[in-house]
Amino acid sequence: MPVYHIVLFRLKQGVTQAQLSAWAEKTKGMVGQIPGLRSIEAGQPLPISVPRAKGFDMGLVAILDSPEHVASYATHPAHLE
């Protein structure tokens, strides 16, 4: 059964769109490097959702094969980078 790992972020002031784009590309590059990581997507809230975002600027959803893969994902060098 897959595991959906969801993370919400509050960004530091001054983070640029170019930095976010580079981070998103690097994040997607983890698929195929980390065993059990099926897919990963990241993005900012839709304008209509901003009032309900509670101050979060970015979200990430990673789909992993099993709970055991979440543990190895958390400590994998590609993730820690």
C-alpha positions as CSV (number, residue, x, y, z in Angstrom):
1,M,0.0,0.0,0.0
2,P,1.5,3.4,-1.0
3,V,2.2,6.1,1.6
4,Y,1.5,9.7,0.9
5,H,4.0,11.9,2.7
6,I,2.8,15.5,2.8
7,V,4.9,18.4,4.0
8,L,3.9,22.1,4.2
9,F,6.5,24.9,4.2
10,R,6.8,28.5,5.3
11,L,9.4,30.1,3.2
12,K,12.0,32.6,4.5
13,Q,11.6,36.1,3.3
14,G,13.6,36.8,0.1
15,V,13.3,33.4,-1.5
16,T,13.1,34.0,-5.2
17,Q,11.0,32.2,-7.8
18,A,14.3,31.1,-9.5
19,Q,15.3,29.4,-6.2
20,L,11.9,27.7,-5.9
21,S,12.1,26.5,-9.4
22,A,15.6,25.1,-8.9
23,W,14.5,23.4,-5.7
24,A,11.5,21.9,-7.4
25,E,13.7,20.4,-10.2
26,K,16.2,19.0,-7.7
27,T,13.3,17.5,-5.7
28,K,11.9,15.8,-8.7
29,G,15.3,14.4,-9.5
30,M,15.1,12.3,-6.3
31,V,12.7,10.0,-8.1
32,G,14.8,7.1,-9.3
33,Q,17.6,7.9,-6.8
34,I,15.7,7.0,-3.6
35,P,14.4,3.4,-3.4
36,G,10.7,3.3,-3.0
37,L,10.0,6.9,-4.0
38,R,7.4,6.6,-6.7
39,S,6.7,10.3,-7.3
40,I,7.1,13.7,-5.8
41,E,5.3,17.0,-6.5
42,A,5.7,20.5,-5.0
43,G,3.9,23.7,-5.5
44,Q,2.5,26.9,-4.1
45,P,-1.1,27.3,-3.1
46,L,-3.6,28.5,-5.8
47,P,-4.5,32.1,-5.4
48,I,-8.1,31.1,-4.4
49,S,-6.6,29.0,-1.6
50,V,-4.2,31.5,-0.1
51,P,-6.7,32.7,2.6
52,R,-7.0,29.1,3.8
53,A,-3.3,28.2,3.6
54,K,-2.7,29.4,7.2
55,G,0.6,31.1,6.2
56,F,2.1,28.1,4.4
57,D,3.7,29.1,1.1
58,M,4.6,25.7,-0.4
59,G,3.4,22.1,-0.2
60,L,5.0,18.8,-1.2
61,V,3.5,15.4,-1.7
62,A,5.8,12.4,-2.0
63,I,4.3,8.9,-2.8
64,L,6.4,6.0,-1.4
65,D,5.9,2.3,-1.7
66,S,5.7,1.5,2.0
67,P,6.2,2.9,5.5
68,E,9.6,1.3,5.5
69,H,10.5,3.4,2.5
70,V,9.5,6.6,4.3
71,A,12.2,5.9,6.9
72,S,14.9,5.3,4.2
73,Y,13.8,8.4,2.3
74,A,14.2,10.5,5.4
75,T,17.9,9.5,5.8
76,H,18.9,9.2,2.2
77,P,21.7,11.5,1.1
78,A,19.7,12.9,-1.9
79,H,16.9,13.9,0.5
80,L,19.2,15.4,3.1
81,E,20.9,17.5,0.4
